[in-house]
Amino acid sequence: MLNCVDLFSGAGGFSLAAQLSGLRIRLAIENDKHAVETYRENLCKGSQAPTLLNEDITKINASKAYRDAFPDREQCDLMLGGPPCQGFSTHRINDAGVDDDRNDLIHTYFDFVRAFSPSVFLMENVPGMLWDRHAAALDRFYLEGALAGYDVRDAVVVDARNYGVSQRRKRVFILGIRSGLDASDLIWPPNPTHGNEIACRHDPNLLPWTSCAAAFAAAPENDENDVHMSHGEELIEAFRRTPANGGSRKDSGRVLPCHKTHDGHKDVYGRIDPRLPAPTMTTACINPSKGRFVHPVEHHGITVRQAARIQTFPDDFVFGGGLMAAGKQVGNAVPVELGRQLITHLLPLLRRAHLVEERDTATDELRVPTEVEAA
């Protein structure tokens, strides 16, 4: 079985994607206590449960972590991870975020690449990391990759809705392949499976974007994530005046003091249109004041379960820590189906690399030591 490590694992979206792709998670690291609780309850069952470290990754000795997670010294086939990205957020203005300490976590990621020597690593982040003001941090990442012995592919921006996820969600993925592995036949990123109406007309192999309507079906009985924020009567009345299926704040007639000088963010307090892919599920996705996160027809924000479905988590995946913590975990996650498609696309390369590693290991074990080595 192929082995995987997930750094900055959050609640486990990327890990679940890897499991669904047939990989065994050997190690996950996360320092948010609520996300760790969720990961443990959903992904740490059975005889092959991963080692889960609830620690500050900058304080962990990467070499020791490898020895503990791989006592048999097996190969690490795939390393995943999405370092916290607030410093790269596109919501930061001017040069805000350039010196954010969290940007350095992409380099901590490389401490683990060097220690674990995975055949392939796949790092996820926000598109803002590609802005010119972060060029120095990104250049250093590519340099570290080369020095560690990896062919690091150019960063690519992937939109989840182009892979069947019912959500407009653009994220950057950086792929690293250990030097010497034959990846000449690898198309990266994988070709989209879905597209808009124009793209589908030009490519009959594409399916139309997936609407988010299914996210609003009835939740399972006694689902602890079938909860939404409580709202005051004034806000509920504004939602009642907002047209169903895509109505916006302006339609409600609700004007805040700040709107008298500028329009503000037009999507806040807007309803999700279930006929289309949903907006990006952010860490505040259950808060209507932070985006277009009002239920399509009901007069409240979306529930944690509805947001989780949009992120393609199964209904039996339960998020702990309470409403706000659960919403944050959902918003931080890699959509499970997107992760599964990316990892599945890499499986031929991973299997080929694994066979090479097994053959080389066997050769080393059978090799007769020289007189100098034996002395």
C-alpha positions as CSV (number, residue, x, y, z in Angstrom):
1,M,0.0,0.0,0.0
2,L,1.2,3.5,-0.8
3,N,2.1,5.7,2.2
4,C,1.0,9.3,2.7
5,V,1.8,12.1,5.1
6,D,-0.4,15.2,5.6
7,L,1.1,18.3,7.1
8,F,-1.1,21.2,8.3
9,S,-3.9,18.6,7.9
10,G,-6.7,20.6,9.4
11,A,-9.9,18.5,9.8
12,G,-8.7,16.1,7.2
13,G,-10.1,16.9,3.8
14,F,-6.8,16.1,1.9
15,S,-6.3,13.0,4.1
16,L,-9.8,11.7,3.4
17,A,-9.1,12.2,-0.3
18,A,-5.9,10.2,0.0
19,Q,-7.7,7.4,1.8
20,L,-10.4,7.3,-0.9
21,S,-7.6,7.0,-3.4
22,G,-6.2,3.9,-1.7
23,L,-3.3,5.4,0.3
24,R,-2.5,4.8,3.9
25,I,-2.0,8.0,6.0
26,R,1.0,7.4,8.2
27,L,1.3,10.9,9.8
28,A,-0.9,14.0,10.2
29,I,0.2,17.2,11.9
30,E,-2.2,20.0,13.0
31,N,-2.1,22.5,15.9
32,D,-5.7,23.6,15.9
33,K,-7.3,21.7,18.8
34,H,-10.8,21.5,17.3
35,A,-9.5,20.4,13.9
36,V,-7.4,17.7,15.7
37,E,-10.5,16.5,17.5
38,T,-12.4,16.3,14.2
39,Y,-9.5,14.5,12.5
40,R,-9.1,12.0,15.3
41,E,-12.9,11.1,15.5
42,N,-13.2,10.7,11.7
43,L,-9.9,9.4,10.5
44,C,-8.1,7.7,13.3
45,K,-10.0,4.4,13.5
46,G,-8.8,0.9,12.9
47,S,-5.5,-0.9,13.0
48,Q,-3.8,1.4,10.4
49,A,-4.8,4.7,12.1
50,P,-2.3,7.5,11.4
51,T,0.0,9.0,14.0
52,L,-1.7,12.4,14.7
53,L,0.4,15.1,16.2
54,N,-1.4,18.1,17.9
55,E,1.7,20.3,18.0
56,D,3.2,23.5,16.5
57,I,5.0,22.1,13.4
58,T,7.8,24.6,13.8
59,K,8.7,22.9,17.1
60,I,8.7,19.3,15.7
61,N,12.0,17.6,14.8
62,A,11.2,16.4,11.3
63,S,13.7,13.5,11.3
64,K,12.3,12.2,14.6
65,A,8.8,12.5,13.2
66,Y,9.8,10.3,10.3
67,R,11.4,7.6,12.5
68,D,8.3,7.6,14.7
69,A,5.8,7.4,11.8
70,F,7.9,5.0,9.7
71,P,9.6,2.7,12.3
72,D,9.9,0.1,9.5
73,R,11.7,2.7,7.3
74,E,9.1,2.3,4.5
75,Q,9.0,4.8,1.7
76,C,6.9,7.9,2.0
77,D,5.2,8.0,-1.3
78,L,3.2,11.2,-1.1
79,M,3.4,14.3,1.1
80,L,0.4,16.6,1.2
81,G,-0.1,19.9,3.0
82,G,-1.6,23.3,2.9
83,P,0.3,25.7,5.1
84,P,-1.8,28.5,6.7
85,C,-2.3,31.1,4.0
86,Q,-3.5,34.3,5.7
87,G,-0.3,36.1,4.7
88,F,-1.0,35.3,1.0
89,S,-4.7,36.1,1.1
90,T,-6.0,38.2,-1.8
91,H,-8.0,40.2,0.7
92,R,-4.8,41.8,2.0
93,I,-4.3,45.3,0.6
94,N,-1.2,47.1,-0.6
95,D,1.9,45.2,0.9
96,A,0.0,43.7,3.8
97,G,1.1,40.1,4.3
98,V,4.5,40.3,2.8
99,D,6.3,39.9,6.1
100,D,3.6,37.7,7.7
101,D,5.4,35.0,9.7
102,R,2.9,32.4,8.5
103,N,4.4,32.8,5.0
104,D,7.5,31.1,6.3
105,L,5.5,27.9,7.0
106,I,5.9,26.9,3.4
107,H,9.6,26.6,4.2
108,T,8.9,24.6,7.3
109,Y,7.0,22.3,5.0
110,F,10.4,21.7,3.2
111,D,12.1,20.7,6.4
112,F,9.7,17.7,6.3
113,V,10.3,17.1,2.6
114,R,14.0,16.8,3.3
115,A,13.5,14.4,6.3
116,F,10.8,12.2,4.7
117,S,12.1,12.2,1.1
118,P,8.7,11.5,-0.4
119,S,8.5,10.4,-4.0
120,V,6.1,13.3,-4.7
121,F,4.9,16.2,-2.7
122,L,1.7,18.3,-3.4
123,M,1.3,21.6,-1.6
124,E,-1.9,23.6,-1.7
125,N,-2.4,27.4,-1.1
126,V,-4.3,30.4,-2.1
127,P,-3.9,32.2,-5.4
128,G,-2.6,35.3,-3.6
129,M,0.8,33.5,-3.1
130,L,1.4,34.1,-6.8
131,W,1.2,37.9,-6.5
132,D,4.4,39.8,-7.3
133,R,4.8,41.0,-3.7
134,H,5.3,37.4,-2.6
135,A,7.8,36.5,-5.4
136,A,10.8,36.3,-3.0
137,A,9.0,33.7,-0.8
138,L,8.0,31.6,-3.8
139,D,11.4,31.8,-5.4
140,R,12.9,30.5,-2.2
141,F,10.5,27.6,-2.2
142,Y,11.5,26.6,-5.7
143,L,15.2,26.9,-4.8
144,E,14.8,24.7,-1.7
145,G,13.0,22.2,-3.9
146,A,15.9,22.0,-6.3
147,L,18.5,21.8,-3.5
148,A,16.5,19.0,-1.9
149,G,16.6,17.0,-5.2
150,Y,13.1,17.7,-6.6
151,D,11.8,18.8,-9.9
152,V,9.3,21.4,-8.8
153,R,6.6,22.1,-11.4
154,D,5.3,25.6,-11.9
155,A,2.5,26.5,-9.6
156,V,-1.0,26.0,-11.2
157,V,-4.3,27.5,-10.3
158,V,-7.1,24.9,-10.1
159,D,-10.8,25.8,-10.0
160,A,-12.7,23.1,-8.1
161,R,-15.8,23.5,-10.2
162,N,-13.9,22.3,-13.2
163,Y,-13.5,19.0,-11.5
164,G,-17.2,18.3,-10.6
165,V,-17.2,20.2,-7.2
166,S,-20.2,22.4,-6.8
167,Q,-18.2,25.4,-5.8
168,R,-16.3,28.3,-7.3
169,R,-13.0,27.7,-5.5
170,K,-9.6,28.6,-7.0
171,R,-6.5,27.3,-5.2
172,V,-2.8,27.0,-6.1
173,F,-1.1,23.6,-6.2
174,I,2.6,23.0,-6.4
175,L,3.8,19.6,-7.4
176,G,7.3,18.3,-6.6
177,I,8.7,15.1,-8.1
178,R,11.9,13.5,-6.8
179,S,14.7,13.9,-9.3
180,G,15.3,10.7,-11.3
181,L,11.7,9.6,-11.4
182,D,10.2,9.2,-14.8
183,A,7.3,11.7,-15.0
184,S,7.5,12.3,-18.8
185,D,4.0,11.0,-19.3
186,L,2.4,13.1,-16.6
187,I,0.0,15.7,-17.6
188,W,-0.3,18.3,-14.8
189,P,-2.7,19.5,-13.7
190,P,-5.2,16.8,-14.9
191,N,-7.5,17.9,-17.7
192,P,-10.8,19.4,-16.4
193,T,-13.8,17.2,-16.4
194,H,-16.4,20.0,-16.2
195,G,-16.8,23.4,-17.8
196,N,-19.2,26.3,-18.4
197,E,-21.7,26.3,-21.3
198,I,-19.2,27.7,-23.8
199,A,-16.5,25.2,-22.8
200,C,-18.9,22.3,-23.1
201,R,-19.9,23.3,-26.6
202,H,-16.3,23.3,-27.7
203,D,-15.4,20.0,-25.9
204,P,-18.1,17.3,-25.9
205,N,-16.1,15.3,-23.3
206,L,-16.8,18.0,-20.7
207,L,-19.7,17.9,-18.3
208,P,-21.6,21.0,-17.2
209,W,-20.6,22.6,-13.9
210,T,-22.3,20.9,-11.0
211,S,-25.0,22.9,-9.2
212,C,-25.0,23.1,-5.4
213,A,-28.7,22.2,-5.1
214,A,-27.9,18.7,-3.6
215,A,-26.2,20.4,-0.6
216,F,-29.6,21.7,0.6
217,A,-31.4,18.3,0.8
218,A,-32.5,17.2,4.3
219,A,-29.7,16.4,6.7
220,P,-29.4,13.0,8.4
221,E,-31.5,12.7,11.6
222,N,-29.7,14.0,14.7
223,D,-26.8,15.4,12.7
224,E,-24.9,17.7,15.1
225,N,-23.7,19.7,12.1
226,D,-27.2,20.6,11.0
227,V,-26.9,24.0,12.7
228,H,-26.8,27.6,11.6
229,M,-26.2,30.9,13.2
230,S,-29.0,32.6,15.2
231,H,-30.1,35.9,13.7
232,G,-31.9,38.9,15.2
233,E,-35.5,39.7,14.0
234,E,-34.3,42.7,11.9
235,L,-31.9,40.5,9.9
236,I,-34.5,37.7,9.5
237,E,-36.9,40.3,8.1
238,A,-34.2,41.4,5.6
239,F,-33.8,37.8,4.6
240,R,-37.5,37.5,4.1
241,R,-37.4,40.4,1.7
242,T,-34.4,39.0,-0.2
243,P,-35.6,37.1,-3.3
244,A,-35.0,33.3,-3.3
245,N,-32.3,31.6,-5.2
246,G,-29.6,34.2,-5.6
247,G,-31.2,37.4,-4.3
248,S,-28.7,40.0,-3.0
249,R,-28.4,42.4,-0.1
250,K,-29.6,45.3,-2.2
251,D,-32.8,43.5,-3.0
252,S,-33.7,43.4,0.7
253,G,-33.7,47.2,1.0
254,R,-31.4,46.9,4.0
255,V,-28.9,49.7,4.2
256,L,-26.1,49.9,6.7
257,P,-24.4,53.2,7.7
258,C,-21.3,52.2,5.8
259,H,-23.3,51.7,2.6
260,K,-24.2,55.4,2.5
261,T,-20.6,56.2,1.5
262,H,-19.9,53.2,-0.6
263,D,-21.7,50.1,-1.9
264,G,-19.6,47.7,0.3
265,H,-19.3,44.1,-0.6
266,K,-22.3,43.3,-2.8
267,D,-22.4,39.6,-2.0
268,V,-22.7,39.9,1.8
269,Y,-26.1,38.8,3.1
270,G,-26.9,37.4,-0.4
271,R,-28.6,34.1,-1.0
272,I,-26.8,31.2,-2.6
273,D,-28.2,30.3,-6.0
274,P,-28.7,26.5,-6.0
275,R,-28.8,26.4,-9.8
276,L,-25.1,27.3,-9.9
277,P,-21.9,26.2,-8.2
278,A,-21.7,27.8,-4.7
279,P,-19.4,30.6,-3.8
280,T,-16.1,29.7,-2.2
281,M,-16.6,28.2,1.3
282,T,-14.4,30.4,3.5
283,T,-13.6,30.0,7.1
284,A,-16.6,32.2,7.8
285,C,-18.9,30.4,5.5
286,I,-21.7,30.0,8.1
287,N,-21.8,33.8,8.6
288,P,-24.0,35.7,6.2
289,S,-22.2,39.0,7.0
290,K,-19.0,37.6,5.4
291,G,-20.3,36.6,2.0
292,R,-23.1,35.1,-0.1
293,F,-23.9,32.5,2.6
294,V,-27.7,32.8,3.1
295,H,-29.8,29.7,2.5
296,P,-31.4,29.7,-1.0
297,V,-35.0,29.9,0.3
298,E,-34.9,29.8,4.1
299,H,-34.3,32.9,6.3
300,H,-30.9,32.1,7.8
301,G,-27.3,31.4,7.0
302,I,-26.3,28.0,5.7
303,T,-25.6,25.1,8.1
304,V,-22.3,23.5,8.7
305,R,-23.6,20.4,7.0
306,Q,-24.6,22.3,3.9
307,A,-21.2,23.9,3.7
308,A,-19.5,20.5,4.3
309,R,-21.5,19.0,1.4
310,I,-20.4,21.8,-0.8
311,Q,-16.8,20.9,0.2
312,T,-17.8,17.3,-0.8
313,F,-17.4,15.8,2.7
314,P,-19.7,12.8,3.3
315,D,-22.6,13.2,5.7
316,D,-21.0,10.8,8.2
317,F,-18.0,13.1,8.6
318,V,-18.7,15.1,11.7
319,F,-17.0,18.4,12.6
320,G,-16.4,19.1,16.3
321,G,-15.7,22.2,18.4
322,G,-19.0,24.0,18.0
323,L,-20.6,26.1,15.3
324,M,-17.9,28.7,14.6
325,A,-15.0,26.2,14.9
326,A,-16.7,23.7,12.6
327,G,-17.3,26.4,10.0
328,K,-13.7,27.3,10.1
329,Q,-12.6,23.7,9.6
330,V,-14.9,23.3,6.7
331,G,-13.7,26.5,5.0
332,N,-10.0,25.6,5.5
333,A,-10.3,22.1,4.0
334,V,-9.3,21.0,0.5
335,P,-12.6,19.8,-1.2
336,V,-12.5,16.0,-0.8
337,E,-13.5,15.3,-4.4
338,L,-10.9,17.7,-5.8
339,G,-8.2,16.2,-3.7
340,R,-9.3,12.7,-4.7
341,Q,-9.1,13.5,-8.4
342,L,-5.7,15.1,-8.1
343,I,-4.2,12.2,-6.1
344,T,-5.8,9.6,-8.3
345,H,-4.2,11.3,-11.3
346,L,-0.8,10.9,-9.6
347,L,-1.2,7.2,-8.8
348,P,0.6,5.7,-11.8
349,L,3.6,7.9,-11.0
350,L,3.5,7.0,-7.3
351,R,3.2,3.3,-8.0
352,R,6.1,3.4,-10.5
353,A,8.2,5.3,-7.9
354,H,7.3,2.8,-5.2
355,L,8.4,-0.2,-7.3
356,V,11.7,1.5,-8.0
357,E,12.2,2.2,-4.3
358,E,11.4,-1.5,-3.4
359,R,13.8,-2.7,-6.1
360,D,16.6,-0.4,-4.9
361,T,16.1,-1.4,-1.3
362,A,16.2,-5.1,-2.2
363,T,19.4,-4.6,-4.2
364,D,21.0,-2.8,-1.2
365,E,20.1,-5.6,1.1
366,L,21.5,-8.3,-1.2
367,R,24.7,-6.4,-2.1
368,V,27.9,-8.0,-0.6
369,P,29.8,-5.4,1.4
370,T,33.3,-4.6,0.3
371,E,36.3,-5.4,2.5
372,V,36.5,-1.8,3.6
373,E,32.8,-1.7,4.6
374,A,33.1,-4.9,6.4
375,A,36.1,-3.9,8.4
